[in-house]
């Protein structure tokens, strides 16, 4: 198990997979490593569920931080192709959070939930000693819908077109450039580049991408490029379906500010966390319909390759292993220490 970030496949197979409780017939999709959600059948409905940490960065400002926290929580069920419908939230908050900050957090969750027609149905809210930002609890999001509309994470088929929205390192770029703004500007990077990197924050939700894509054509699988980024996500998408994926890297969109920010922080953009980036496989004769729908919604996207026989990920014809470790966490720790040291000297 790596020291930072999610557990790897070997740890999951040895420690998690054997300890999943009862084997029930109503579980349509059980837990798998690198898969965003599980599914149970309830009557004639499919219920997709996903659980994630509540991730709140006060340095972003509480309204912005709460917006991002909410969208992290609902994004994993959104890639099921079923619209998010319900949310259960546990806030385990540090003692220093003020009533005003908590109110902003709750009101922002409420506003975003109403936009998506999501009901917050249960939860827990408390201050506790020993709780620290940014991980301040956990939540389970739910999407209820017709099983016919379910997009399984293991549904990619040989011959499908691979579509990527927004490109690599969206989250890494947005968060690091906002958190370490002074360090970037003082390094000699021009203001326009730093501003462009910070604009990526507004792209850090794949929920709309998933809803638009699923409604537009025969989408066979979707995955958001979180831990280990685009390369990790494409590898997981291929592994889940028992197929291979071939992509042309130059075809993948790269948004303004990403290359420069990743170079500054010394991280590989293709391995870096990219909440907001959606990876899609779609029937080849419907790829244009999906790309057209995304374009009409102002979502950058491109066809970047295809699903092939075999296994694993090939980029520009070369085998690419799963990155295993996301460079975002190490960069965040390194530059936070540098920022704190500098502030201590002032």
C-alpha positions as CSV (number, residue, x, y, z in Angstrom):
1,X,0.0,0.0,0.0
2,X,1.4,3.4,-1.0
3,X,2.0,5.9,1.8
4,X,-0.2,8.6,0.2
5,X,-3.3,8.3,-2.0
6,X,-5.6,5.3,-2.7
7,X,-4.7,1.7,-2.2
8,X,-3.3,-0.2,-5.1
9,X,-4.8,-3.2,-6.9
10,X,-2.6,-5.8,-5.0
11,X,-3.7,-4.4,-1.6
12,X,-7.4,-4.3,-2.7
13,X,-7.2,-7.9,-3.9
14,X,-5.6,-9.2,-0.7
15,X,-7.2,-7.1,2.0
16,X,-10.5,-5.5,0.7
17,X,-12.0,-8.0,-1.7
18,X,-12.1,-11.0,0.7
19,X,-13.9,-8.8,3.3
20,X,-17.1,-7.6,1.7
21,X,-19.8,-9.1,3.9
22,X,-22.7,-11.2,2.6
23,X,-23.0,-12.4,-1.0
24,X,-26.4,-11.0,-2.0
25,X,-28.3,-11.7,-5.2
26,X,-29.5,-8.1,-5.5
27,X,-25.9,-6.8,-6.0
28,X,-25.7,-6.1,-9.7
29,X,-22.2,-4.6,-9.6
30,X,-19.9,-5.4,-6.6
31,X,-16.7,-3.5,-5.6
32,X,-13.8,-3.6,-8.0
33,X,-10.5,-1.8,-7.8
34,X,-10.5,1.4,-10.0
35,X,-14.3,1.3,-10.5
36,X,-16.3,4.4,-9.5
37,X,-19.5,2.9,-8.1
38,X,-21.5,-0.2,-7.2
39,X,-25.0,-1.1,-8.1
40,X,-27.9,-2.9,-6.3
41,X,-31.3,-3.8,-7.7
42,X,-34.3,-2.5,-5.8
43,X,-37.5,-3.8,-7.4
44,X,-37.4,-2.7,-11.0
45,X,-34.9,0.1,-10.3
46,X,-31.1,0.1,-10.5
47,X,-29.5,2.0,-7.6
48,X,-25.9,3.1,-8.1
49,X,-23.9,4.1,-5.0
50,X,-20.5,5.6,-4.4
51,X,-18.7,6.7,-1.2
52,X,-15.9,9.3,-0.9
53,X,-14.3,11.6,1.6
54,X,-15.7,15.0,2.2
55,X,-12.7,17.1,0.8
56,X,-12.8,20.7,2.0
57,X,-9.9,23.2,1.4
58,X,-10.6,26.4,3.4
59,X,-7.8,28.2,1.5
60,X,-10.1,28.2,-1.5
61,X,-12.8,30.1,0.4
62,X,-15.7,28.1,1.9
63,X,-18.1,28.6,-0.9
64,X,-15.7,27.5,-3.6
65,X,-14.4,24.7,-1.4
66,X,-17.9,23.4,-0.7
67,X,-18.8,23.5,-4.4
68,X,-15.9,21.3,-5.2
69,X,-16.6,19.0,-2.2
70,X,-20.1,18.5,-3.4
71,X,-19.2,17.7,-7.0
72,X,-16.5,15.2,-5.9
73,X,-19.2,13.3,-4.0
74,X,-21.8,13.1,-6.9
75,X,-19.4,12.6,-9.8
76,X,-18.8,8.9,-9.2
77,X,-22.4,8.0,-9.5
78,X,-22.9,10.4,-12.4
79,X,-20.6,8.2,-14.5
80,X,-23.2,5.4,-14.1
81,X,-25.3,7.2,-16.7
82,X,-28.0,7.6,-14.1
83,X,-28.6,11.1,-12.8
84,X,-27.6,11.6,-9.1
85,X,-30.7,11.6,-6.9
86,X,-29.8,11.3,-3.2
87,X,-26.9,12.1,-0.9
88,X,-26.0,11.1,2.7
89,X,-23.3,13.2,4.3
90,X,-21.1,12.8,7.4
91,X,-19.3,16.1,8.4
92,X,-16.6,15.4,11.0
93,X,-15.4,18.9,11.4
94,X,-12.4,20.4,13.1
95,X,-13.1,22.5,16.3
96,X,-12.0,25.7,14.6
97,X,-14.7,25.8,12.0
98,X,-17.0,28.7,12.7
99,X,-20.8,28.7,12.6
100,X,-20.6,31.1,9.6
101,X,-18.2,28.8,7.7
102,X,-20.4,25.8,8.5
103,X,-23.4,27.7,7.3
104,X,-21.7,28.5,4.0
105,X,-20.7,24.8,3.6
106,X,-24.3,23.6,4.2
107,X,-25.9,26.3,2.0
108,X,-23.6,25.6,-0.9
109,X,-24.3,21.9,-0.7
110,X,-28.0,22.8,-0.7
111,X,-27.7,25.1,-3.7
112,X,-25.7,22.5,-5.8
113,X,-28.0,19.7,-4.8
114,X,-31.1,21.6,-5.9
115,X,-29.5,22.4,-9.3
116,X,-29.1,18.6,-9.9
117,X,-32.4,17.6,-8.2
118,X,-30.5,15.7,-5.5
119,X,-32.0,15.3,-2.0
120,X,-29.8,15.1,1.0
121,X,-31.6,12.4,3.0
122,X,-29.5,11.7,6.0
123,X,-26.1,12.5,7.6
124,X,-24.2,13.5,10.7
125,X,-22.7,16.9,11.6
126,X,-20.3,17.6,14.4
127,X,-17.0,19.2,15.6
128,X,-14.4,16.7,16.9
129,X,-10.9,17.1,18.2
130,X,-8.4,15.5,15.9
131,X,-10.3,16.2,12.7
132,X,-8.3,18.2,10.2
133,X,-8.8,19.7,6.7
134,X,-9.1,18.7,4.0
135,X,-10.6,15.3,4.8
136,X,-13.5,16.1,7.1
137,X,-15.9,13.2,6.8
138,X,-17.4,11.0,4.2
139,X,-20.6,10.8,2.1
140,X,-22.5,8.3,0.0
141,X,-24.1,9.5,-3.2
142,X,-27.0,7.6,-4.9
143,X,-28.4,7.5,-8.4
144,X,-31.7,5.7,-9.0
145,X,-32.9,4.9,-12.5
146,X,-34.0,2.4,-15.1
147,X,-31.5,-0.5,-15.4
148,X,-31.6,0.0,-19.2
149,X,-30.0,3.4,-18.8
150,X,-27.1,2.1,-16.6
151,X,-23.7,2.6,-18.1
152,X,-21.5,-0.2,-16.6
153,X,-17.9,0.6,-15.9
154,X,-16.9,-2.7,-17.5
155,X,-18.9,-2.2,-20.7
156,X,-16.2,-1.1,-23.1
157,X,-16.3,-3.1,-26.3
158,X,-13.7,-3.8,-29.0
159,X,-14.1,-1.3,-31.7
160,X,-15.5,1.4,-29.5
161,X,-14.2,5.0,-29.9
162,X,-12.5,6.5,-26.8
163,X,-13.5,10.1,-26.0
164,X,-11.8,12.3,-23.4
165,X,-13.2,15.6,-22.1
166,X,-11.0,18.5,-20.9
167,X,-7.7,16.5,-20.8
168,X,-5.1,15.9,-18.2
169,X,-4.3,17.3,-14.8
170,X,-7.4,19.5,-14.5
171,X,-7.8,19.1,-10.8
172,X,-4.0,19.1,-10.0
173,X,-3.6,22.4,-12.0
174,X,-6.7,24.1,-10.5
175,X,-5.9,23.3,-6.9
176,X,-2.2,23.7,-6.8
177,X,-2.2,27.0,-8.7
178,X,-4.8,28.5,-6.4
179,X,-3.1,27.1,-3.2
180,X,0.3,28.3,-4.2
181,X,-0.4,31.4,-6.2
182,X,2.4,33.5,-4.6
183,X,5.0,30.9,-5.3
184,X,4.0,30.6,-9.0
185,X,3.8,34.4,-9.6
186,X,7.1,35.0,-7.9
187,X,8.8,32.3,-10.0
188,X,8.6,34.4,-13.1
189,X,5.5,32.8,-14.6
190,X,3.5,35.6,-16.2
191,X,0.1,36.5,-14.7
192,X,-1.9,35.3,-17.7
193,X,-0.4,31.8,-17.4
194,X,-1.2,31.6,-13.7
195,X,-4.7,33.0,-14.2
196,X,-5.3,30.3,-16.9
197,X,-4.1,27.6,-14.5
198,X,-6.5,28.9,-11.8
199,X,-9.4,28.9,-14.3
200,X,-9.1,25.1,-14.4
201,X,-10.8,25.1,-11.0
202,X,-14.1,25.8,-12.7
203,X,-13.7,22.6,-14.9
204,X,-13.3,20.3,-11.9
205,X,-16.7,18.5,-12.2
206,X,-17.4,15.7,-14.7
207,X,-21.1,15.6,-13.7
208,X,-22.4,17.6,-16.6
209,X,-20.0,15.8,-19.0
210,X,-21.4,12.4,-18.0
211,X,-25.0,13.4,-18.2
212,X,-24.6,15.0,-21.6
213,X,-22.6,12.1,-23.0
214,X,-24.9,9.4,-21.7
215,X,-28.0,11.1,-23.2
216,X,-26.4,11.7,-26.6
217,X,-25.5,8.2,-27.8
218,X,-24.6,4.6,-27.2
219,X,-22.1,5.1,-24.4
220,X,-20.7,1.8,-23.2
221,X,-18.5,2.9,-20.3
222,X,-17.5,6.0,-18.4
223,X,-14.8,6.7,-15.8
224,X,-13.6,10.0,-14.2
225,X,-9.8,10.5,-14.2
226,X,-9.2,11.0,-10.5
227,X,-6.2,9.4,-8.8
228,X,-3.4,8.7,-11.3
229,X,-5.1,10.9,-13.9
230,X,-5.8,10.2,-17.5
231,X,-3.3,7.3,-17.9
232,X,-4.5,5.7,-14.7
233,X,-8.1,6.1,-15.6
234,X,-7.7,4.8,-19.2
235,X,-5.8,1.8,-17.8
236,X,-8.6,1.1,-15.3
237,X,-11.3,1.5,-18.0
238,X,-9.5,-1.1,-20.1
239,X,-8.9,-3.5,-17.2
240,X,-12.5,-3.4,-16.0
241,X,-13.7,-4.6,-19.4
242,X,-10.9,-7.0,-20.1
243,X,-9.8,-5.2,-23.3
244,X,-7.0,-2.9,-24.5
245,X,-7.1,0.8,-25.2
246,X,-5.0,2.5,-27.9
247,X,-4.8,6.3,-27.8
248,X,-3.0,9.1,-29.7
249,X,-1.7,11.5,-27.0
250,X,-1.7,14.5,-29.4
251,X,-5.4,14.0,-29.9
252,X,-6.2,14.6,-26.2
253,X,-7.2,18.2,-25.4
254,X,-4.9,20.0,-23.0
255,X,-6.5,23.1,-21.4
256,X,-4.7,26.4,-21.0
257,X,-2.3,26.6,-18.0
258,X,-2.0,22.9,-17.5
259,X,1.4,22.3,-19.1
260,X,3.0,25.3,-17.4
261,X,1.6,24.5,-14.0
262,X,2.6,20.9,-14.1
263,X,6.1,21.9,-15.2
264,X,6.3,24.4,-12.3
265,X,5.2,21.8,-9.7
266,X,7.4,19.0,-11.3
267,X,4.5,16.6,-11.9
268,X,3.6,14.5,-14.9
269,X,0.2,15.8,-16.2
270,X,-0.8,12.4,-17.6
271,X,-0.4,10.8,-14.1
272,X,-1.9,13.6,-12.1
273,X,-5.4,13.7,-10.5
274,X,-7.9,15.2,-12.9
275,X,-11.4,15.4,-11.3
276,X,-13.5,17.0,-14.0
277,X,-12.0,14.9,-16.9
278,X,-14.4,12.2,-18.2
279,X,-13.2,9.1,-20.0
280,X,-15.8,7.6,-22.3
281,X,-16.1,4.6,-24.6
282,X,-18.9,4.9,-27.2
283,X,-20.1,2.9,-30.2
284,X,-18.1,4.2,-33.2
285,X,-21.1,5.2,-35.3
286,X,-22.4,7.4,-32.4
287,X,-19.1,9.1,-31.4
288,X,-19.9,12.1,-33.5
289,X,-23.3,12.5,-31.8
290,X,-21.6,12.4,-28.4
291,X,-18.9,14.8,-29.4
292,X,-21.5,17.2,-30.9
293,X,-23.6,17.2,-27.8
294,X,-20.5,17.9,-25.6
295,X,-19.5,20.7,-28.0
296,X,-22.9,22.3,-27.8
297,X,-22.6,22.4,-24.0
298,X,-19.1,24.1,-24.3
299,X,-17.3,21.0,-22.9
300,X,-13.9,20.5,-24.7
301,X,-13.7,16.9,-25.9
302,X,-12.1,14.8,-28.6
303,X,-12.0,11.2,-30.0
304,X,-8.5,10.1,-29.0
305,X,-8.4,6.3,-29.8
306,X,-10.2,3.0,-29.8
307,X,-10.9,-0.1,-27.7
308,X,-8.9,-3.0,-29.1
309,X,-8.4,-6.7,-28.3
310,X,-5.9,-7.5,-25.6
311,X,-5.3,-5.7,-22.4
312,X,-3.7,-2.6,-20.9
313,X,-3.1,0.9,-22.3
314,X,-1.0,1.8,-25.3
315,X,-0.1,5.4,-26.0
316,X,1.3,6.3,-29.4
317,X,1.9,2.6,-29.9
318,X,3.8,2.0,-26.7
319,X,2.6,0.0,-23.7
320,X,2.0,2.3,-20.7
321,X,1.7,0.8,-17.2
322,X,-0.7,2.1,-14.5
323,X,1.1,5.0,-12.8
324,X,0.3,3.5,-9.3
325,X,1.2,6.7,-7.4
326,X,-0.3,10.1,-8.1
327,X,2.3,12.9,-8.1
328,X,-0.3,15.5,-6.8
329,X,-0.1,14.5,-3.2
330,X,3.7,14.7,-3.0
331,X,3.8,18.0,-4.8
332,X,1.1,19.4,-2.4
333,X,3.1,18.3,0.7
334,X,6.3,19.7,-0.7
335,X,5.0,23.1,-1.7
336,X,2.9,23.5,1.4
337,X,6.0,23.0,3.5
338,X,7.8,25.6,1.3
339,X,4.9,28.1,1.7
340,X,4.7,27.6,5.4
341,X,8.5,28.1,5.8
342,X,8.4,31.3,3.8
343,X,5.4,32.6,5.9
344,X,7.4,31.7,9.1
345,X,10.2,33.9,7.9
346,X,8.0,36.9,7.3
